[in-house]
Amino acid sequence: MSKNPTGLPKLPLQLGPLQVIGLRDPDEGDWSRLRALQYSELYKASRIRLAAHGIAAIMAVSLLVGTLPAWALGIWLVVVVAGVANVGRVDRQFIGVSKRGMSVEEFRRQAIAVAACSVPWIVALLIFAPMGNAAQHFGIWTLAAMLVAGSAATSSSAPVATVVFDLVVGVAGAASFIISGDYLFAVASLAFIVVIVAGSLNSARTYLSARIAEAGVAEKDEVVSLLLREFEEKESDWLWQVDNNRCLRSVSPRFAYALGREPADIEGERFIRLVAGHTFESGDVPRSLHDLAERLKRRESFSNLLVEIHLGEQRRWWELSGTPMRDASGNYIGFRGVGSDVSEQRERDEKIAYLARYDTLTGLPNRLMLTEALGEAMRFSAQWRTRCAFLMIDLDRFKQVNDSLGHLVGDRLLTKVAERLNEVCTDNEQCGRLGGDEFAVVVRDATDHTRVDRVAETIIEHLSKPYIVDNHTLFIGASVGSAIGPRDGQSVETLMRNADLALYRSKDDGGGVHHTYVPSLHADAEERRTLELSLRNAIANNELSLNYQPVVNARSEGVVSFEALLRWNSEEHGFVSPAKFIPMAEDTRLIIPIGEWVLQQACREAMRWPEDVKVAVNVSGEQLLEPNFPTTIVSALAETGLPASRLEVEVTESVFLRDGKTANQALEEIIALGCSVALDDFGTGYSSLGYLRNIRFSTIKVDRSFVQGAAQESPESLAIIRAVVAMAQSLEMSTTAEGVETAEQADLIRELGCTKIQGYYFGRPMTAAEAYSLVANRRHAA
């Protein structure tokens, strides 16, 4: 049989007579729980029962005085009082039974006690009454009937007591009339008893229904109270209540704690005034509190309303929910609700919002916020027929600083750049960081056509001044590209893209300048895009080739090596300058597969030359920093059969700025293979004697700019070449002078001590066949 988890049957009550009495288990609910509800207040009728039986017994004795011996009546009277007292004693044991449940043994004990209480009246009806006259008989029955009716009225909560007493006494009364021959009264007595018992059972069912309902309500109240206690015990949650004047009532301890006050101190205080703090007096009440006051005034329910409150000088954030209260007549009597302190959550949300809109390193607005600011500026321009502008800024030479001095110094430099950028921006401009070393400025009103140029020039001027970072004096510059809205774009994306195109033009011009957008830049961008697409297919389409420029011995003028130079003759674009496509190949990392192809081709062609002629291959930083680059060289040498001693790898100093450790390791592995390494363009950018100390270079190549300067008798160029030659001789390295174009320059270079010469005077870049013919003819002539 399934039991209700509460131990109580559902209402309306569906119990049979025996189930109400307790002689059968209920179909639903717990027997012990039901009996406990019936008997929990039975003890309250004990005194009434004792008084009723006592009075009835005295009246019965007065009727029978003279008919029966006095001693018999005395004993009978004592037995009546003892029986009733015993029932009262048993009933008092049921005090508190509703909290523990009732046992079957207690049920039986009470029923037996009631049965024992009825025995003296059985004696009176069956023994004493027949000894007297008819009047005495009817008098005794009348007293017994009164007790039967009284028992049904006072003990209806425990129907077994009523049924036992009423049936026993009633049957005894009917039997007494049968003995005396009064059959009509016997039938009337039985009918009376049946009605009494039926009525008591109905009363018992009604009583039990009421108790079940009360118990259910009590359980729900207990659950609600428990939940409220648990709710109140939470650190940041509390209950609040105000009356119809919006004054605090029934202040809970948790609510008072949230305000930093005692409950008694704030009882009756005005809610809004209390939480507004000092802002209430100044009139600068937060807007969220105005909203709360309006909802209370309009008597509207609200949920999860975020309000800003002030406790002293401290600002907090509460989340409140509330609903209006009404009395039984429907009259408004105030508000009741719950609240919690969400200040920490609010701070986290604000921090997340800040991180989403501001750059964490510089504190400037990030790309998202700049995009929003530009959108707002464009909407303003469209509404008022004005102009706005977007400036993109890229730092010149920042990458070299970051690579040579580390990211920590680079980050501090970016912070200083942001400070200077903030200083030059007025209320009409908003600056921000797009990422990396790219910054931007939104000019809200650029109606004055000279405004953008002035802002750009000021930015370049201020950002190009020297910086002091960790005792380093750093020099960088800035390139600026701008686009004017709505002239150069009707959308934020278009305007930003066009400003980027203008910036690209500024970088192409060497940096440190400002270019504004012109429509032709789109053609340049499209050309770069198509050029990149063609370059990706250049190897497969056999569009790449190598030219070779001879390097001769300065004294004998014999060819000692050829420098392999990459050329691209595109089917779509024609001949493309290396200065144009090689930087593109490095930016897109196409230089990796292209570089592998160059190595293979150069080594394969060198196998046709005399064994004492080397081939020099330029290697970019992107290639050198590839983890498997030495393996690529090994593969090229193995497939072509070229001895490692005939391959010279040329690198520039810039490869050491990105990752000096990796570059050193790669070059050491290349040298270990037997290849030689030449340092190209020495002295033109970031020379450091540390490179020469760490790497065993075979050759230092002097840049053509120094050769041209020496030919023009520049003291600086002459001094630099002499210093390089002297240093190379002390380190047992050879020197190659580049860009020698005349016999006079060749003689000068010999006088300065360079060991090898390269330039147009001894041969322009030539095809592989021409290079072979050159060395073959010279050897034949020799």
Secondary structure, 3 states (H helix, E strand, C coil): CCCCCCCCCCCCCCCCHHHHHCCCCCCCCCHHHHHHHHHCCHHHHHHHHHHHHHHHHHHHHHHHECCECHHHHHHHHHHHHHHHHHHHHHHHCCCCHHHCCCCHHHHHHHHHHHHHHHHHHHHHHHHHHHHCCHHHHHHHHHHHHHHHHHHHHHCCCCHHHHHHHHHHHHHHHHHHHHHHCCHHHHHHHHHHHHHHHHHHHHHHHHHHHHHHHHHHHHHHHHHHHHHHHHHHHCCCEEEEEEECCCEECCCCHHHHHHHCCCHHHHCCCEHHHHHHCHHHHHCCCCHHHHHHHHHHHHCCCEEEEEEEEEECCEEEEEEEEEEEEECCCCCEEEEEEEEEECHHHHHHHHHHHHHHHECCCCCCECHHHHHHHHHHHHHHHHHHCCCEEEEEEEEECHHHHHHHHCHHHHHHHHHHHHHHHHHHCCCCEEEEEEECCEEEEEECCCCCCCHHHHHHHHHHHHHCCCEEECCEEECCEEEEEEEEECCCCCCHHHHHHHHHHHHHHHHHCCCCCEEECCCHHHHHHHHHHHHHHHHHCCCCCCCEEEEEEEEEECCCCCEEEEEEEEEEEECCCEEECHHHHHHHHHHHCCHHHHHHHHHHHHHHHHCCCCCCCEEEEECCHHHHCCCCHHHHHHHHHHHHCCCHHHEEEEEECCHHHHHHHHHHHHHHHHHHHCCEEEEEEECCCCCCHHHHHHCCCCEEEECHHHHHHHHCCCHHHHHHHHHHHHHHHHCCCEEEECCCCCHHHHHHHHHHCCCEEECCCCCCCECHHHHHHHHHHHHHHC
